[in-house]
Amino acid sequence: MRDSELLSAALKLVRKARGMSARQTAAAMHMSIRTYQRFEAGVTRLNLDHIHRFAKATASDPNAIIFSILIGTPQYALNTADNMLSTVVIVGVQKLERAVGDRIAELDTRSLVSAVAALFDGLIDQVVSGDPTREWLDDGRAELAARRPKPGR
């Protein structure tokens, strides 16, 4: 997919998931319906202001929309619209840059890969393994039910 197609797909996924029409979205972005339609269709050049206005109108993450183009996955914009993963990552990078400034160049690639891999591996484990609290409660309930006397004893 071309960048414009990725952007278009991401915008449509988010807008439709929010239950908004193109007309409603255009109005919330303070632009004409035709301008919005061209933006959503990916006909215009990549416009960060429009992406930020769209995100505000749809209560989604503007950085997730941009990341979805960068990683080639429009669904990512919808999947992270509420948890703001992309914005969290950018805020972390911004914090690092502010804290160390020019010394950021001293960080070697191996250390960066290790840190980022640990972060994302931890997030993957959290999602894949599920909620440990839920599992603990389910196991406990099953054990209680197994030990409880059956009716009629």
TORRO-61482 format. One record per atom (N, C-alpha, C): residue in three letters; x, y, z. Coordinates in steps of 0.001 Angstrom, whole numbers, padded with zeros to 6 digits, always signed. Example, Ala and Ser with C-alpha at 12.3 -4.5 7.8 and 13.67 -1.06 7.14 Angstrom:
2
ALA+013190-005690+007800
ALA+012300-004500+007800
ALA+013200-003300+007800
SER+012850-002250+007080
SER+013670-001060+007140
SER+012900+000030+007870
REM end
This chain:
153
MET+000838-001197+000000
MET+000000+000000+000000
MET+000878+001255+000000
ARG+000424+002261-000686
ARG+001109+003549-000658
ARG+000741+004278+000630
ASP+001549+005274+000992
ASP+001301+006044+002212
ASP-000107+006633+002229
SER-000543+007173+001107
SER-001871+007789+001043
SER-002972+006755+001278
GLU-002769+005543+000794
GLU-003746+004474+001015
GLU-003754+004031+002475
LEU-002576+003978+003080
LEU-002483+003621+004499
LEU-003177+004666+005361
LEU-002922+005943+005064
LEU-003567+007026+005812
LEU-005074+006939+005656
SER-005540+006790+004443
SER-006973+006717+004181
SER-007617+005568+004952
ALA-007007+004411+004903
ALA-007555+003244+005608
ALA-007584+003471+007116
ALA-006523+004055+007663
ALA-006465+004320+009107
ALA-007555+005303+009521
LEU-007708+006375+008766
LEU-008721+007382+009091
LEU-010121+006785+009044
LYS-010402+005998+008025
LYS-011730+005392+007898
LYS-012014+004421+009036
LEU-011017+003625+009406
LEU-011204+002682+010516
LEU-011555+003415+011806
VAL-010805+004460+012118
VAL-011037+005201+013362
VAL-012386+005911+013314
ARG-012658+006608+012223
ARG-013917+007363+012117
ARG-015122+006439+012252
LYS-015103+005320+011539
LYS-016236+004390+011585
LYS-016384+003752+012962
ALA-015264+003448+013607
ALA-015319+002868+014956
ALA-015905+003858+015955
ARG-015722+005130+015693
ARG-016278+006170+016564
ARG-017736+006478+016218
GLY-018242+005826+015187
GLY-019635+006020+014796
GLY-019914+007390+014201
MET-018921+007965+013559
MET-019067+009304+012994
MET-019165+009233+011471
SER-019984+010101+010913
SER-020050+010229+009459
SER-018939+011162+009000
ALA-018681+011154+007710
ALA-017681+012072+007159
ALA-018110+013512+007417
ARG-019395+013790+007286
ARG-019911+015146+007514
ARG-019696+015578+008972
GLN-019994+014693+009912
GLN-019790+015011+011334
GLN-018313+015256+011631
THR-017465+014429+011061
THR-016028+014563+011291
THR-015516+015867+010706
ALA-015951+016190+009501
ALA-015543+017450+008865
ALA-015964+018637+009721
ALA-017187+018609+010222
ALA-017677+019708+011063
ALA-016849+019820+012340
ALA-016540+018684+012952
ALA-015741+018701+014184
ALA-014320+019189+013928
MET-013844+019011+012701
MET-012498+019467+012334
MET-012508+020901+011804
HIS-013695+021499+011718
HIS-013856+022866+011213
HIS-013331+022997+009787
MET-013786+022077+008930
MET-013413+022156+007515
MET-014607+021732+006672
SER-014569+022079+005410
SER-015662+021708+004513
SER-015664+020195+004309
ILE-016827+019682+003970
ILE-016947+018244+003745
ILE-016059+017807+002584
ARG-015973+018619+001551
ARG-015148+018264+000389
ARG-013672+018190+000772
THR-013197+019156+001561
THR-011801+019138+002009
THR-011546+017895+002851
TYR-012508+017573+003736
TYR-012353+016381+004560
TYR-012322+015122+003690
GLN-013221+015035+002737
GLN-013274+013850+001878
GLN-011958+013652+001126
ARG-011364+014738+000669
ARG-010078+014642-000024
ARG-008984+014190+000949
PHE-009026+014715+002175
PHE-008063+014315+003213
PHE-008219+012828+003516
GLU-009454+012385+003766
GLU-009691+010987+004123
GLU-009364+010046+002968
ALA-009550+010494+001760
ALA-009255+009659+000592
ALA-007757+009571+000317
GLY-006968+010392+000993
GLY-005528+010377+000784
GLY-005106+011093-000485
VAL-005976+011961-000990
VAL-005686+012681-002229
VAL-004716+013834-001980
THR-004805+014428-000811
THR-003951+015571-000490
THR-002621+015097+000082
ARG-001683+016005+000186
ARG-000395+015681+000804
ARG-000607+015404+002295
LEU+000310+014660+002864
LEU+000263+014383+004291
LEU+000262+015711+005041
ASN-000752+015925+005868
ASN-000934+017192+006555
ASN-001051+016914+008052
LEU+000000+017231+008801
LEU+000006+016942+010239
LEU-001089+017701+010976
ASP-001373+018928+010550
ASP-002444+019691+011186
ASP-003780+018968+011022
HIS-004048+018462+009839
HIS-005296+017729+009619
HIS-005338+016454+010458
ILE-004218+015776+010573
ILE-004178+014562+011393
ILE-004473+014897+012851
HIS-003899+015958+013358
HIS-004152+016355+014749
HIS-005602+016801+014939
ARG-006154+017509+013981
ARG-007552+017925+014066
ARG-008483+016713+014004
PHE-008154+015749+013153
PHE-008934+014517+013061
PHE-008903+013774+014397
ALA-007714+013657+014971
ALA-007569+012940+016245
ALA-008374+013620+017347
LYS-008356+014935+017371
LYS-009144+015660+018374
LYS-010634+015420+018139
ALA-011063+015463+016882
ALA-012476+015267+016549
ALA-012956+013861+016881
THR-012078+012880+016765
THR-012454+011479+016988
THR-011955+010931+018326
ALA-011367+011785+019149
ALA-010808+011359+020442
ALA-009883+010156+020243
SER-008910+010328+019363
SER-007954+009258+019079
SER-006534+009811+019163
ASP-005566+008972+018878
ASP-004154+009333+019014
ASP-003578+009748+017659
PRO-003214+011024+017501
PRO-002661+011454+016213
PRO-001363+010730+015866
ASN-000578+010430+016877
ASN+000695+009748+016632
ASN+000484+008306+016182
ALA-000594+007682+016625
ALA-000914+006325+016170
ALA-001259+006326+014685
ILE-001904+007381+014230
ILE-002225+007487+012804
ILE-000932+007578+012001
ILE-000007+008401+012470
ILE+001289+008546+011792
ILE+002073+007234+011856
PHE+002117+006616+013036
PHE+002824+005341+013182
PHE+002222+004277+012264
SER+000888+004288+012106
SER+000253+003273+011260
SER+000755+003365+009824
ILE+001077+004568+009377
ILE+001667+004736+008044
ILE+003096+004206+008058
LEU+003852+004570+009084
LEU+005257+004166+009164
LEU+005431+002653+009230
ILE+004528+001965+009933
ILE+004662+000510+010073
ILE+003812-000259+009063
GLY+003041+000463+008247
GLY+002265-000175+007189
GLY+001057-000945+007661
THR+000477-000536+008798
THR-000654-001256+009369
THR-001740-000277+009808
PRO-002736-000006+008970
PRO-003798+000938+009334
PRO-004540+000549+010613
GLN-004691-000747+010862
GLN-005413-001221+012041
GLN-004767-000722+013331
TYR-003457-000491+013302
TYR-002745+000000+014487
TYR-003347+001315+014979
ALA-003764+002186+014076
ALA-004348+003472+014470
ALA-005599+003262+015313
LEU-006399+002278+014944
LEU-007605+001976+015713
LEU-007267+001233+017001
ASN-006379+000259+016913
ASN-006049-000563+018083
ASN-005469+000254+019228
THR-004786+001346+018911
THR-004144+002150+019958
THR-004764+003540+020090
ALA-005941+003728+019512
ALA-006596+005042+019562
ALA-006904+005474+020988
ASP-007232+004530+021847
ASP-007626+004876+023213
ASP-006482+004814+024219
ASN-005556+003878+024060
ASN-004495+003767+025067
ASN-003303+004673+024790
MET-003291+005320+023618
MET-002281+006331+023279
MET-000849+005795+023292
LEU-000671+004536+022903
LEU+000656+003924+022920
LEU+001686+004765+022176
SER+001355+005226+021002
SER+002330+005990+020208
SER+002716+007293+020889
THR+001749+007962+021478
THR+002055+009200+022196
THR+002907+008904+023419
VAL+002625+007804+024108
VAL+003438+007413+025266
VAL+004886+007196+024839
VAL+005095+006504+023720
VAL+006453+006259+023218
VAL+007140+007581+022888
ILE+006444+008474+022218
ILE+007040+009758+021841
ILE+007353+010600+023072
VAL+006483+010575+024065
VAL+006753+011310+025308
VAL+008002+010745+025977
GLY+008165+009416+025961
GLY+009370+008804+026519
GLY+010627+009243+025789
VAL+010565+009279+024471
VAL+011713+009739+023674
VAL+011996+011206+023973
GLN+010942+011999+024076
GLN+011106+013424+024388
GLN+011756+013606+025765
LYS+011318+012813+026734
LYS+011894+012888+028079
LYS+013377+012524+028049
LEU+013719+011470+027312
LEU+015116+011061+027170
LEU+015938+012182+026544
GLU+015427+012770+025484
GLU+016150+013836+024786
GLU+016354+015046+025689
ARG+015335+015398+026446
ARG+015452+016543+027357
ARG+016441+016263+028486
ALA+016462+015023+028950
ALA+017321+014677+030086
ALA+018797+014625+029707
VAL+019102+014108+028526
VAL+020513+013929+028175
VAL+020988+014802+027018
GLY+020060+015384+026277
GLY+020432+016304+025202
GLY+021400+015700+024203
ASP+022504+016408+023951
ASP+023502+015966+022968
ASP+024113+014611+023322
ARG+024093+014277+024600
ARG+024703+013013+025032
ARG+023897+011797+024578
ILE+022735+012031+024014
ILE+021942+010919+023485
ILE+022731+010159+022417
ALA+023639+010858+021756
ALA+024486+010238+020725
ALA+025440+009206+021316
GLU+025686+009273+022627
GLU+026582+008321+023289
GLU+025938+006946+023478
LEU+024621+006883+023358
LEU+023933+005604+023525
LEU+024214+004722+022315
ASP+024682+003502+022589
ASP+024984+002608+021474
ASP+023727+001843+021061
THR+023714+001426+019835
THR+022555+000749+019257
THR+022191-000506+020039
ARG+023191-001251+020482
ARG+022931-002482+021239
ARG+022130-002185+022515
SER+022502-001139+023240
SER+021774-000767+024458
SER+020349-000333+024141
LEU+020190+000412+023060
LEU+018856+000865+022663
LEU+017969-000313+022279
VAL+018504-001227+021484
VAL+017730-002399+021076
VAL+017354-003227+022297
SER+018290-003404+023215
SER+018029-004177+024428
SER+016916-003539+025261
ALA+016981-002225+025442
ALA+015975-001523+026244
ALA+014598-001571+025578
VAL+014562-001313+024291
VAL+013287-001310+023572
VAL+012713-002725+023502
ALA+013562-003710+023260
ALA+013098-005099+023211
ALA+012514-005516+024559
ALA+013175-005143+025651
ALA+012669-005487+026986
ALA+011306-004834+027228
LEU+011182-003583+026832
LEU+009913-002872+026997
LEU+008796-003580+026237
PHE+009011-003821+024953
PHE+007951-004407+024139
PHE+007731-005883+024436
ASP+008774-006619+024794
ASP+008587-008015+025203
ASP+007724-008083+026462
GLY+007947-007158+027387
GLY+007128-007098+028596
GLY+005668-006804+028284
LEU+005432-005885+027354
LEU+004059-005570+026956
LEU+003404-006753+026253
ILE+004164-007436+025410
ILE+003638-008626+024728
ILE+003256-009684+025757
ASP+004134-009936+026725
ASP+003844-010923+027770
ASP+002583-010551+028540
GLN+002428-009276+028836
GLN+001259-008814+029587
GLN-000030-009100+028818
VAL-000024-008840+027529
VAL-001224-009054+026719
VAL-001468-010541+026482
VAL-000411-011282+026143
VAL-000556-012695+025805
VAL-000922-013528+027026
SER-000294-013255+028146
SER-000543-014067+029340
SER-001850-013702+030016
GLY-002422-012577+029668
GLY-003701-012192+030249
GLY-003538-011580+031625
ASP-004659-011403+032265
ASP-004704-010757+033573
ASP-004431-011795+034661
PRO-003294-011695+035378
PRO-002990-012686+036414
PRO-004004-012656+037558
THR-004600-011520+037801
THR-005610-011421+038857
THR-006820-012267+038496
ARG-007276-012169+037264
ARG-008432-012941+036804
ARG-008134-014436+036907
GLU-006947-014836+036468
GLU-006557-016246+036522
GLU-006514-016731+037971
TRP-005952-015938+038867
TRP-005851-016294+040279
TRP-007244-016477+040878
LEU-008147-015531+040584
LEU-009510-015634+041103
LEU-010241-016848+040533
ASP-010102-017084+039242
ASP-010759-018237+038621
ASP-010268-019547+039227
ASP-008950-019665+039416
ASP-008385-020866+040041
ASP-008901-021028+041465
GLY-008930-019921+042208
GLY-009412-019964+043587
GLY-010872-020364+043675
ARG-011693-019822+042818
ARG-013119-020175+042799
ARG-013310-021655+042474
ALA-012543-022141+041507
ALA-012651-023555+041129
ALA-012265-024449+042300
GLU-011206-024068+043008
GLU-010770-024859+044157
GLU-011806-024823+045275
LEU-012377-023649+045537
LEU-013427-023543+046556
LEU-014633-024396+046189
ALA-015022-024328+044932
ALA-016180-025107+044480
ALA-015912-026605+044597
ALA-014681-027037+044334
ALA-014338-028458+044416
ALA-014364-028950+045855
ARG-014031-028108+046811
ARG-013970-028510+048219
ARG-015316-028385+048926
ARG-016204-027621+048348
ARG-017500-027400+048975
ARG-018319-028693+048904
PRO-019009-029017+049998
PRO-019841-030228+049972
PRO-020937-030108+048915
LYS-021193-031214+048263
LYS-022237-031240+047247
LYS-023590-031346+047945
PRO-024624-030813+047327
PRO-025962-030921+047924
PRO-026351-032391+048111
GLY-027024-032660+049234
GLY-027500-034010+049493
GLY-026550-034862+050301
ARG-025388-034336+050718
ARG-024456-035135+051520
ARG-024757-034979+052965
REM end
